[in-house]
């Protein structure tokens, strides 16, 4: 009885430590690079201010700083337009002998400039022509098709609103404030109307993107909450955005990367089963039990995520002395070191390396976990973490047999991050329909980013082509990877 009470007490203490860490501590297991760089920005600003306001710097030191800046900034992109400005001398007469100076060369420097975003009005004039002999004949060129008949925005402006909302995470009311600074009065509801019409127009492209991903032999899956306004109850309800991603680049696959989001009002297991109807292959997931329905109903193998296993032991190790959890973290770290070395190799090379180096680690790990499980209280958080791993052992070991399978599902975890940023800024979607619009547009934007395609130009072109009657049978031409990429564009959140 006393042992049970102690075990229960320790379990409750562990829960309290986890809650305290969740409330007051750092949630991420590692510092993201962006956060580290953010911390350095202030120091860099102070250093720059010191240089600007300090005493006169020696010429040699000043020259060294200029050379360093030029080295760090690199070359400006060649596709940017160049506006040349000639700074010439006032006279070509030699100041010494009054002879004529001749040209011997020049120094050319480039500086990055910007023209602040400005609105303009496109005026479309369509002359009418009549025949003097035939009084009833009037000839006029047809009006160009528009996304919003009789509306104010061009397709490029609508695309800009979409990208600002779903890629730059600017809610519509903030965009309306930006427009107001230039004297453009656009109500938030007007912008919402534009977004809804564009999302409706882009639904076939979104559906075709999903079909392409489901034709793959391996996908990643995850889900995140999507708060949705529920006017009847005066509060929000919790919907779900399901993410299905493909990224074969770690093993040299030729299929382009992509991600598609689907909104659902709940998290029932039937959702992924319906979304991935017809999919055959490996599905990499976290520990959510709802994905098991797919494996039970069809030819789908579940590959589980070692990052989620590690997270449970990491939380125990962070809460205090935990020898078993720390040892587990060290063993998992060994697996990740191997993965880092073989990333980018072919699937067969990855499989061979895993069979030789990772399999002994996995084979030794399972009996070790079972041995430790027998030594700890079955009600403890450590026992829960061990059972979580052992209960999914077949899926956790699948990466050993298939070089196309990753050790974790971080690919789709990264694809979820932009949704979280949009959710944080917008707080909630206005309705279930708004959640569906979110899924449609975010799918195309994030797939653009994965393929290095500029999303604003892409969306503007796709909207124009659909409005002008692009045939449904050629939807593949409108998928993001069919557009030219910009090598320097990064898939940032």
C-alpha positions in Angstrom: 0.0 0.0 0.0 2.8 2.4 0.9 4.6 1.6 -2.4 1.5 2.4 -4.3 1.1 5.7 -2.5 4.7 6.6 -3.2 4.3 5.7 -6.9 1.1 7.7 -7.2 2.8 10.7 -5.4 5.7 10.5 -7.8 3.4 10.4 -10.8 1.5 13.4 -9.6 4.8 15.3 -9.0 5.9 14.5 -12.5 2.6 15.8 -13.9 3.1 19.0 -11.9 6.6 19.5 -13.2 5.4 19.0 -16.8 2.6 21.5 -16.3 5.1 24.0 -14.8 7.5 23.5 -17.7 4.6 23.9 -20.2 3.4 27.1 -18.5 6.7 28.7 -17.7 9.4 26.9 -19.5 10.6 26.5 -23.1 8.4 24.2 -25.1 10.8 23.5 -28.0 13.4 20.8 -27.4 16.0 22.9 -29.2 16.4 26.6 -30.0 15.2 27.3 -33.6 17.8 29.1 -35.7 15.5 32.0 -36.3 15.1 32.6 -32.5 18.9 32.5 -32.0 19.4 35.0 -34.8 16.6 37.2 -33.3 18.6 37.3 -30.1 21.7 38.5 -32.0 19.9 41.3 -33.8 20.0 43.7 -30.8 23.8 43.2 -30.4 24.4 43.8 -34.1 22.3 46.9 -34.0 24.3 48.3 -31.0 27.6 47.5 -32.8 26.4 49.3 -35.9 25.3 52.3 -33.9 28.7 52.4 -32.1 30.5 52.4 -35.5 28.2 55.2 -36.8 28.5 57.4 -33.8 32.1 56.8 -32.8 35.2 58.9 -33.5 36.7 59.1 -36.9 37.9 55.7 -37.9 41.3 55.1 -39.4 41.2 54.7 -43.2 42.7 51.2 -43.1 40.1 50.0 -40.5 37.3 51.6 -42.5 38.4 50.0 -45.7 38.5 46.6 -43.9 34.9 47.0 -42.7 33.7 47.9 -46.2 35.4 44.9 -47.7 33.9 42.7 -45.0 30.4 44.0 -45.7 30.8 43.4 -49.4 32.0 39.8 -48.7 29.0 39.1 -46.4 26.2 40.5 -48.6 27.0 38.6 -51.8 25.8 39.6 -55.3 22.5 41.2 -55.9 20.1 39.0 -57.9 20.5 39.4 -61.7 16.7 39.4 -62.3 16.3 42.7 -60.5 16.0 45.8 -62.8 19.0 48.1 -62.8 18.6 51.9 -62.8 21.9 53.5 -63.6 23.0 56.8 -62.2 26.1 58.5 -63.6 28.1 60.6 -61.3 30.7 62.4 -63.5 33.2 65.2 -62.9 32.2 68.7 -63.7 35.0 69.3 -66.3 37.3 67.1 -68.4 40.1 69.7 -68.1 43.2 68.7 -66.2 43.4 70.7 -63.0 47.2 70.6 -63.2 48.1 71.4 -66.8 44.7 72.4 -68.2 45.0 69.6 -70.8 42.2 67.3 -71.9 41.4 64.3 -69.7 40.7 60.9 -71.3 38.5 58.1 -70.0 40.5 55.2 -68.4 37.8 53.2 -66.7 35.2 53.5 -64.0 34.1 52.2 -60.6 30.7 50.5 -60.5 28.9 49.9 -57.2 25.4 48.4 -56.7 23.0 49.3 -53.8 19.7 47.6 -53.1 16.8 50.0 -53.3 13.0 49.7 -52.9 10.0 51.5 -54.3 7.3 51.3 -51.5 4.2 49.4 -52.5 1.8 51.8 -54.2 -1.6 51.4 -55.6 -2.5 52.3 -59.2 -5.7 52.3 -61.2 -6.0 50.3 -64.4 -8.4 52.1 -66.7 -9.9 49.8 -69.3 -11.4 51.6 -72.3 -13.5 49.8 -74.9 -14.5 52.0 -77.8 -17.9 51.4 -79.5 -18.3 51.5 -83.3 -21.5 51.9 -85.3 -22.3 51.7 -89.0 -23.8 54.7 -90.6 -25.7 52.5 -93.1 -26.9 50.0 -90.5 -28.2 52.0 -87.6 -28.7 49.0 -85.3 -25.2 47.7 -85.6 -22.8 48.5 -82.7 -19.5 46.7 -82.4 -17.4 46.6 -79.3 -14.6 44.4 -78.0 -15.8 42.1 -75.2 -14.8 43.0 -71.7 -12.0 40.9 -70.2 -13.1 38.2 -67.8 -12.7 39.1 -64.1 -12.6 37.1 -60.9 -15.2 39.5 -59.4 -17.5 40.9 -62.1 -17.9 44.6 -61.7 -15.5 44.5 -58.7 -12.5 46.8 -58.0 -9.6 44.4 -57.7 -7.3 43.0 -60.4 -6.3 39.4 -60.1 -2.8 40.5 -58.9 -4.4 42.5 -56.0 -6.5 39.5 -54.9 -3.4 37.3 -55.0 -1.6 39.9 -52.9 -4.3 39.7 -50.3 -4.2 35.9 -50.2 -0.4 35.8 -49.8 -0.5 38.5 -47.1 -3.1 36.5 -45.2 -1.9 33.0 -45.5 1.9 33.3 -46.2 2.7 36.5 -44.3 0.1 35.8 -41.6 -1.5 39.3 -41.8 -5.2 39.2 -40.9 -7.6 41.1 -43.2 -8.2 43.9 -40.7 -4.5 44.7 -40.6 -4.3 44.7 -44.4 -7.3 47.1 -44.5 -5.2 49.4 -42.2 -2.3 49.3 -44.5 -4.4 50.2 -47.5 -6.0 53.1 -45.5 -2.6 54.7 -45.1 -2.6 55.3 -48.8 -6.1 56.6 -48.9 -7.7 53.4 -50.1 -10.8 52.6 -48.0 -11.5 48.9 -48.2 -13.6 47.3 -45.5 -12.5 44.0 -44.0 -15.7 42.3 -45.3 -14.8 43.4 -48.8 -11.4 41.7 -48.5 -13.1 38.6 -47.1 -15.4 38.5 -50.1 -12.4 38.5 -52.4 -10.7 35.7 -50.4 -13.9 33.6 -50.5 -14.3 34.0 -54.3 -10.7 33.2 -54.9 -10.8 30.1 -52.7 -13.9 28.8 -54.5 -12.1 29.3 -57.9 -9.0 27.5 -56.7 -10.8 24.4 -55.3 -10.2 22.3 -58.5 -6.5 22.9 -58.3 -6.4 22.0 -54.6 -8.3 18.8 -55.4 -5.9 17.9 -58.2 -3.0 18.5 -55.9 -4.4 16.0 -53.4 -4.8 13.4 -56.1 -1.2 13.8 -57.1 0.0 13.3 -53.6 -2.2 10.3 -53.0 -0.6 8.7 -56.1 2.7 8.7 -54.3 4.0 5.6 -52.5 4.9 7.5 -49.3 3.3 10.4 -47.5 3.5 12.2 -44.2 0.4 13.0 -42.2 -0.4 15.2 -39.2 -3.1 17.5 -37.9 -3.5 20.7 -35.9 -6.4 22.5 -34.3 -8.2 25.3 -36.2 -10.4 27.4 -33.9 -13.7 28.3 -35.7 -16.2 30.8 -34.6 -19.4 29.3 -33.4 -22.0 32.1 -33.3 -24.8 30.0 -31.9 -22.9 29.4 -28.7 -21.1 32.7 -28.5 -17.6 31.1 -28.6 -15.3 29.2 -30.8 -15.3 25.5 -31.6 -12.3 23.4 -32.4 -11.9 22.2 -36.0 -9.0 20.4 -37.4 -6.6 21.0 -40.3 -5.2 17.8 -41.6 -1.9 18.0 -43.5 -0.6 15.4 -46.0 2.9 16.1 -47.3 5.4 14.6 -49.8 9.1 15.2 -49.8 11.3 12.7 -51.4 14.4 14.9 -51.6 16.2 13.3 -48.6 16.7 10.1 -50.7 16.9 11.7 -54.2 13.3 11.1 -55.3 12.2 12.8 -58.5 8.6 13.7 -57.4 8.3 17.3 -56.5 7.6 18.1 -52.9 4.1 19.2 -51.9 1.6 19.6 -49.0 -2.2 19.7 -49.0 -4.4 20.7 -46.1 -7.9 19.6 -45.6 -10.3 21.0 -43.0 -12.6 18.9 -40.9 -14.9 20.0 -38.0 -13.6 17.1 -35.8 -10.7 14.7 -35.3 -12.5 11.5 -35.8 -10.6 8.5 -37.3 -12.9 8.5 -40.3 -11.4 11.8 -41.5 -7.9 10.6 -42.6 -9.5 7.4 -44.0 -11.8 9.5 -46.2 -9.0 12.0 -47.2 -6.6 9.2 -48.2 -9.1 6.9 -49.9 -7.2 5.1 -52.6 -3.8 5.7 -51.2 -1.4 2.8 -51.1 2.0 2.9 -49.5 3.8 4.1 -46.4 2.2 6.8 -44.2 4.5 8.4 -41.7 2.6 9.7 -38.7 2.8 10.5 -35.0 1.2 8.3 -32.4 -2.4 9.3 -33.0 -4.5 6.1 -33.0 -6.9 7.3 -35.7 -4.4 6.5 -38.4 -4.6 2.8 -37.5 -7.9 2.7 -39.4 -6.1 3.2 -42.6 -3.8 0.3 -42.0 -6.7 -1.9 -41.0 -8.8 -1.1 -44.1 -6.3 -0.9 -46.9 -2.7 -1.6 -48.1 -1.2 1.2 -45.9 1.9 0.7 -43.7 2.3 3.1 -40.8 5.8 4.4 -40.1 5.9 6.0 -36.6 8.0 9.0 -35.6 11.1 8.7 -33.4 10.9 12.4 -32.6 7.6 11.9 -30.8 9.1 9.0 -28.8 12.1 11.1 -27.9 9.9 14.0 -26.8 8.4 11.9 -24.0 11.8 10.9 -22.6 13.1 14.4 -23.1 10.3 15.8 -20.9 11.2 13.4 -18.1 14.9 14.2 -18.4 14.2 17.9 -18.2 12.1 17.6 -15.1 14.9 16.2 -12.9 17.4 13.3 -12.6 16.2 10.5 -14.8 18.9 7.9 -15.7 16.7 5.7 -17.8 15.3 8.6 -19.8 18.7 10.1 -20.3 20.1 6.8 -21.5 17.2 6.5 -24.0 17.9 10.0 -25.3 21.6 9.0 -25.8 20.6 5.9 -27.8 18.1 7.8 -30.0 20.8 10.5 -30.6 23.0 7.7 -32.0 20.3 6.9 -34.6 20.0 10.5 -35.6 23.7 10.8 -36.1 23.6 8.0 -38.6 20.6 9.6 -40.4 22.5 12.9 -40.7 25.4 11.1 -42.4 23.2 9.3 -45.0 20.8 12.1 -45.8 20.8 12.8 -49.5 22.0 9.3 -50.5 19.9 6.9 -52.6 17.2 4.8 -51.0 19.2 1.6 -51.4 22.3 3.2 -49.9 20.3 4.4 -46.9 18.8 1.0 -46.4 22.2 -0.7 -46.5 23.6 1.8 -44.0 20.7 1.4 -41.6 20.9 -2.4 -41.8 24.6 -2.3 -40.9 24.6 0.5 -38.3 21.1 1.3 -37.0 19.6 -2.2 -36.8 22.0 -3.3 -33.9 20.9 -0.2 -32.0 17.2 -1.0 -32.5 17.6 -4.7 -31.7 19.4 -3.9 -28.5 16.9 -1.1 -27.5 13.7 -3.2 -27.4 14.8 -5.8 -24.8 16.4 -3.0 -22.8 13.1 -1.1 -22.7 11.2 -4.2 -21.6 13.8 -4.8 -18.8 13.4 -1.2 -17.5 9.6 -1.4 -17.8 9.6 -4.3 -15.4 11.6 -2.3 -12.8 9.5 0.9 -12.7 6.0 1.7 -11.4 3.5 0.9 -14.1 1.6 4.1 -13.2 4.6 6.4 -13.7 5.2 8.7 -16.6 8.3 6.8 -17.5 6.3 3.6 -17.9 3.9 5.4 -20.1 6.7 6.6 -22.3 8.2 3.1 -22.6 4.8 1.6 -23.4 4.2 4.3 -26.0 7.4 3.2 -27.8 6.9 -0.6 -27.4 3.3 -0.4 -28.6 4.5 1.1 -31.9 7.7 -0.9 -32.3 6.9 -2.3 -35.8 6.2 1.1 -37.2 9.2 2.6 -35.5 11.4 -0.1 -37.0 10.0 0.2 -40.6 12.7 2.8 -41.6 15.3 0.0 -41.3 13.7 -1.9 -44.2 12.9 1.0 -46.5 15.4 3.6 -47.5 12.6 6.0 -48.6 11.2 6.1 -45.1 12.4 8.9 -42.7 13.2 8.3 -39.1 10.6 10.9 -38.1 7.7 12.9 -39.4 9.4 16.3 -39.1 8.6 17.1 -42.8 4.9 17.4 -42.0 5.6 19.0 -38.6 7.4 21.9 -40.5 4.4 22.1 -42.9 2.1 22.6 -39.9 4.1 25.6 -38.5 2.7 28.2 -41.0 -0.8 27.2 -40.0 0.1 27.8 -36.3 1.4 31.3 -37.2 -1.7 32.2 -39.1 -3.9 30.8 -36.3 -1.9 32.9 -33.7 -2.5 36.1 -35.6 -6.0 35.6 -36.8 -7.2 33.8 -33.6 -9.9 31.8 -35.4 -11.7 31.2 -38.7 -15.1 32.8 -39.1 -16.9 29.5 -40.1 -16.3 26.0 -41.3 -16.3 27.5 -44.8 -13.5 29.8 -43.7 -11.6 26.8 -42.5 -12.0 25.2 -45.9 -10.8 28.3 -47.7 -7.8 28.4 -45.3 -6.9 24.8 -46.3 -7.3 25.5 -50.1 -5.1 28.6 -50.3 -2.5 27.5 -47.7 -2.0 24.3 -49.6 -1.1 26.1 -52.8 1.1 28.7 -51.1 3.1 26.2 -49.0 3.6 23.9 -52.0 4.9 27.0 -53.9 7.4 27.6 -51.1 8.5 24.0 -51.0 9.3 24.2 -54.7 10.9 27.7 -54.7 8.0 29.3 -56.6 7.0 32.8 -55.8 3.4 32.4 -54.5 2.1 35.9 -55.4 3.0 35.6 -59.1 1.8 32.0 -59.1 -1.7 32.7 -57.6 -2.1 35.8 -59.9 -1.4 33.7 -63.0 -3.6 30.8 -61.9 -6.5 33.0 -61.2 -6.2 34.8 -64.5 -6.0 31.5 -66.4 -9.0 29.9 -64.7 -11.1 33.1 -65.1 -10.2 33.1 -68.8 -11.5 29.5 -69.1 -8.6 27.2 -68.6 -9.9 23.7 -69.3 -10.4 21.3 -66.4 -8.6 18.5 -68.2 -5.3 20.5 -68.1 -5.3 21.2 -64.3 -1.9 19.7 -64.0 -0.5 22.7 -65.8 -1.6 24.9 -62.9 0.1 22.9 -60.1 2.9 24.9 -58.4 5.8 22.7 -59.5 4.9 23.5 -63.2 6.1 27.1 -62.6 9.6 28.4 -62.8 11.4 28.4 -59.4 13.6 31.0 -57.8 16.6 29.1 -56.4 17.2 31.6 -53.5 13.5 31.4 -52.3 13.4 29.5 -49.0 10.4 27.6 -47.7 10.2 29.7 -44.5 7.1 29.8 -42.4 
